[in-house]
Amino acid sequence: MYRSLSRDLEQVDVTGLMGRALRLELVAGLGLALALPALAAASSRGVATETLLTAETHDLNRRTQATITVSVTGQDGLPAHGAVAIADQGTQLAGVALDSEGHATTVLSLPPGQHSLTASYIGDTTHFTSVSQVTPVRAVTGTTPDFSIGVSPATLSLKQGQSGSLTASLTPVNASSLTAPMFVTLSCSGLPDQSSCTFTPENIEILPNATAPVTSSMVLATTASNSTAHITSPQKGITHPVAWAILLPGTLSLAGLAFGARRRRWLSRIFLMAGVGLIALLSTTACNPLYYYKNHGPSPNLPTPTGTYTLLVTAQSSNGITATTHSTTIVLTVQ
């Protein structure tokens, strides 16, 4: 009896232990199943990046030019892609696009004084944003009237058919040496096909003794695809206008010539001139752009090609003898 009871107790203990182990395995499996989506989401959000900025300066015509080199590397050791905005004490000066190795280089003309340059990586679909450490740069002080240019924001992303606004700023340098206003003309280059760039105003005036920046509104516009064409049905009773434009004048001219041959010479000339005029009139009527538009509709618009473009914004001033030119770059991404 005691042996039978002991065997039953052993079976109960073994069964209980197996049940507890099974429950623990189920709980662990459920926890892992719940944790996997969270881990996958965390890994898909992006990779941390590190941005480095170096500046090499040299003086040119009593102005300091800084060659800026930027590199962006992911935490996984791979180079990042996208655009970087370069700023001076929080004010954006230029935008540059990273190459396939995660590097970018540009040249900035700095006004006199102390500068604190930083590079801000804007990130992409797989990389987080990051900001470089501050790089101090000191620019020489001159006496010649001059200016510096900056564009904010330095990077812009647009979809096809969209437009975006930026602000171009001209900061006077040694404007106290001006004896008359300085006029500066703004322009941009490097635009992709089917896009445009406009400034309002396009010509900026810098007054003597001015110290505050003078701004101009800059608008970049892209073009969307328009493949639909409105086709107007031809009018009833006209089988082929081009054929009528050729056959009808020719027939009338021949008839006029035949009739005029039997009459006087001046009547023949009148019919000949009338036939030539009618041919010209009907031919131009059948082949003019309005006829083509009514029967075939407008031509489809070509869209702005997608991609990343580095645009050059140039500011130029001339006193009639020498020209002063400064430029900066911005990055346009068309989606």
C-alpha positions in Angstrom: 0.0 0.0 0.0 2.8 2.4 1.0 4.7 1.5 -2.1 1.7 2.2 -4.4 1.1 5.5 -2.7 4.8 6.4 -3.2 4.7 5.6 -6.9 1.6 7.8 -7.3 3.3 10.7 -5.6 6.4 10.4 -7.8 4.2 10.4 -10.9 2.4 13.5 -9.7 5.6 15.3 -9.0 7.0 14.4 -12.4 3.8 15.5 -14.1 3.8 18.8 -12.2 7.4 19.5 -13.0 6.8 18.9 -16.7 3.8 21.2 -16.7 5.8 24.0 -15.1 8.6 23.6 -17.6 6.1 23.7 -20.5 4.6 26.8 -19.1 8.0 28.5 -18.8 8.9 27.6 -22.4 5.6 29.0 -23.6 6.2 32.3 -21.7 9.7 32.6 -23.0 8.6 31.9 -26.5 5.8 34.5 -26.2 8.2 37.1 -24.9 10.6 36.5 -27.7 7.8 36.8 -30.3 6.8 40.1 -28.8 10.4 41.4 -28.6 11.3 40.5 -32.2 9.0 43.2 -33.9 10.3 45.8 -31.5 13.9 44.9 -32.3 13.2 44.9 -36.0 11.5 48.3 -35.8 14.4 49.7 -33.8 16.9 48.4 -36.4 14.9 49.8 -39.3 14.7 53.3 -37.9 18.2 54.1 -38.9 21.9 54.1 -38.1 23.6 56.7 -35.9 26.1 58.9 -37.7 29.2 61.0 -37.0 29.9 64.2 -38.9 33.3 65.8 -39.1 34.2 69.2 -40.4 37.7 70.6 -41.2 38.5 74.1 -42.5 41.7 75.2 -44.3 41.9 79.0 -44.7 44.0 81.2 -47.0 43.9 84.9 -47.8 43.0 86.2 -51.3 42.9 89.9 -52.1 42.5 90.7 -48.4 39.6 88.3 -48.0 39.7 85.0 -46.2 38.6 81.9 -48.1 37.9 78.7 -46.2 38.1 75.3 -47.9 35.5 73.2 -46.0 35.8 69.4 -46.0 32.9 67.3 -44.5 32.7 63.6 -43.9 29.8 61.6 -42.6 30.2 58.0 -41.4 27.6 55.6 -40.0 28.0 53.7 -36.8 28.2 50.6 -38.9 31.3 52.0 -40.6 29.7 52.6 -43.9 29.6 56.1 -45.6 26.3 58.1 -45.4 24.5 59.7 -48.3 22.5 62.9 -48.6 23.1 66.5 -47.9 25.0 68.6 -45.3 24.3 72.2 -44.3 27.2 74.4 -43.2 26.4 77.1 -40.7 28.2 79.9 -39.0 27.0 80.5 -35.4 23.6 79.0 -36.4 23.2 80.9 -39.7 23.3 78.6 -42.7 25.9 79.6 -45.3 25.9 76.8 -47.8 24.7 73.3 -48.6 26.8 70.4 -50.1 25.9 66.9 -51.3 27.9 63.9 -50.1 29.6 61.7 -52.7 29.6 57.9 -52.7 32.3 57.9 -50.0 30.4 60.2 -47.7 32.6 63.2 -48.3 32.0 66.8 -49.6 34.1 69.9 -50.2 33.3 73.5 -50.8 34.9 76.9 -50.6 33.4 79.8 -48.6 34.4 83.4 -48.6 34.2 84.6 -45.0 33.7 88.2 -43.9 36.2 89.7 -41.4 36.0 88.6 -37.8 35.6 85.4 -35.8 33.5 82.5 -37.1 32.2 79.2 -35.6 31.6 76.7 -38.4 29.5 73.6 -38.0 28.2 70.9 -40.4 24.7 69.4 -40.0 23.9 66.2 -41.7 20.2 66.0 -42.5 20.0 62.2 -42.6 18.4 59.9 -45.1 16.1 56.8 -45.0 18.7 54.7 -43.2 20.8 57.2 -41.3 20.1 59.5 -38.4 21.0 63.2 -38.4 24.2 64.5 -36.7 26.1 67.7 -36.1 29.8 68.2 -36.1 31.8 69.9 -33.4 32.4 73.7 -33.8 35.4 74.7 -35.8 36.7 78.2 -35.0 38.0 80.3 -37.9 39.3 83.8 -37.9 39.1 85.9 -41.1 41.3 88.9 -41.8 40.0 92.4 -41.7 40.3 94.6 -44.8 39.3 98.1 -45.8 37.8 97.5 -49.3 34.0 97.6 -49.6 32.7 94.1 -50.1 29.9 91.7 -49.1 29.3 88.0 -48.3 26.5 85.8 -49.4 24.5 83.0 -47.6 21.3 81.1 -48.4 18.9 79.6 -45.9 17.9 76.9 -45.8 20.9 75.4 -47.5 19.1 72.2 -48.4 15.7 71.8 -50.0 13.6 68.7 -50.9 10.7 69.0 -53.4 8.4 66.6 -55.2 7.9 67.0 -58.9 5.6 69.9 -59.5 6.3 71.6 -56.2 8.1 74.9 -55.5 10.0 76.0 -52.4 11.2 79.3 -51.0 14.6 80.2 -49.6 16.2 83.4 -48.5 19.5 84.8 -49.9 21.3 87.2 -47.6 24.0 89.7 -48.5 26.0 91.0 -45.5 27.9 94.3 -46.1 31.6 94.3 -45.5 33.4 97.6 -44.9 30.3 99.5 -46.2 31.6 102.6 -44.4 34.2 102.9 -47.2 31.4 103.2 -49.9 31.0 106.6 -51.5 27.9 105.5 -53.4 25.4 102.6 -53.2 26.7 99.2 -54.3 24.3 97.2 -56.5 24.6 93.4 -56.5 22.9 91.0 -59.0 21.8 87.5 -58.0 21.7 84.5 -60.2 21.8 80.7 -59.9 23.1 77.8 -62.1 23.3 74.1 -62.1 19.5 73.7 -62.2 18.0 70.4 -63.5 15.9 70.3 -66.6 12.4 71.6 -66.4 13.0 73.7 -63.3 13.5 77.4 -62.6 15.0 79.8 -60.1 13.8 83.4 -59.5 14.9 86.1 -57.1 12.7 88.9 -55.7 14.4 91.4 -56.0 17.1 90.2 -58.4 19.2 93.4 -57.9 20.1 94.3 -54.3 21.3 97.7 -53.1 23.9 98.0 -50.3 24.0 101.5 -48.9 27.0 103.3 -47.5 27.6 102.6 -43.7 25.2 99.6 -43.9 25.8 96.8 -41.5 22.6 94.7 -41.5 22.1 91.9 -44.0 20.0 92.7 -47.1 17.8 89.8 -48.2 16.1 88.5 -51.4 13.4 85.9 -51.7 14.5 82.9 -53.8 12.0 80.5 -55.3 12.9 77.1 -56.8 10.1 75.6 -59.0 10.0 72.1 -60.5 7.6 70.6 -63.1 5.3 67.6 -62.8 4.5 65.2 -65.6 1.4 65.9 -67.7 0.8 63.1 -70.1 -2.9 63.8 -70.7 -3.8 65.6 -73.9 -7.1 67.2 -74.7 -8.3 66.0 -78.2 -11.0 68.0 -79.9 -13.1 66.1 -82.4 -12.8 67.5 -86.0 -15.8 69.4 -87.3 -18.4 67.5 -89.3 -18.3 67.8 -93.0 -14.4 68.1 -93.2 -12.8 64.8 -94.0 -9.2 66.0 -94.2 -8.4 69.8 -93.9 -4.9 69.4 -95.2 -6.2 67.7 -98.4 -8.7 70.5 -98.9 -5.9 73.0 -98.4 -4.0 71.5 -101.3 -6.7 70.3 -103.7 -9.1 73.2 -103.6 -6.6 76.0 -104.2 -5.0 73.9 -107.0 -8.3 73.3 -108.7 -9.3 76.9 -108.5 -6.0 78.1 -109.9 -6.2 75.8 -112.9 -9.7 76.8 -113.6 -8.7 80.5 -113.4 -5.8 80.0 -115.7 -8.0 78.2 -118.3 -10.6 80.8 -118.1 -8.1 83.6 -118.3 -6.4 82.1 -121.4 -9.6 82.9 -123.3 -9.9 86.4 -122.0 -7.6 89.3 -121.8 -4.1 89.1 -120.4 -4.9 91.3 -117.3 -7.7 88.9 -116.3 -5.3 86.0 -116.4 -2.9 87.8 -114.0 -5.8 88.6 -111.6 -6.8 85.0 -111.4 -3.2 83.8 -111.0 -2.6 86.3 -108.1 -5.9 85.3 -106.5 -5.0 81.6 -106.8 -1.6 82.1 -105.2 -3.1 84.1 -102.3 -5.8 81.5 -101.7 -3.2 78.7 -101.6 -1.1 80.6 -99.0 -4.2 81.5 -96.9 -5.6 77.9 -96.8 -2.3 76.3 -96.3 -1.3 78.4 -93.4 -4.8 78.0 -91.9 -4.6 74.2 -92.0 -1.0 74.0 -90.7 -0.9 76.7 -88.1 -0.4 75.9 -84.4 -4.0 76.7 -83.5 -5.3 74.1 -85.9 -2.8 71.5 -84.5 -3.8 72.4 -80.9 -7.6 72.0 -81.6 -7.2 68.6 -83.2 -4.3 67.1 -81.3 -4.3 68.9 -77.9 -1.3 70.3 -76.0 2.0 68.5 -76.0 2.7 66.6 -72.8 5.0 68.3 -70.2 8.3 66.6 -69.3 8.8 66.3 -65.5 11.9 67.5 -63.6 14.2 64.5 -63.3 14.5 63.1 -59.8 17.8 63.2 -58.0 20.1 65.4 -55.9 21.5 68.5 -57.4 24.1 71.1 -56.2 23.1 74.6 -57.3 25.4 77.5 -57.4 24.1 80.9 -56.2 26.2 83.8 -57.4 26.2 87.5 -56.3 28.1 89.9 -58.6 28.7 93.6 -58.3 30.7 95.9 -60.6 31.8 99.5 -60.3 32.5 99.8 -64.0 36.1 98.8 -63.7 36.3 95.7 -61.6 33.7 93.1 -60.7 33.3 91.5 -57.3 31.8 88.0 -57.3 30.9 85.7 -54.4 29.0 82.5 -54.5 27.6 79.7 -52.3 26.0 76.4 -52.9 22.7 74.8 -52.0 21.4 71.2 -52.4 18.1 70.5 -54.2 16.6 67.1 -53.9 13.8 66.3 -56.4 11.6 63.3 -55.4 
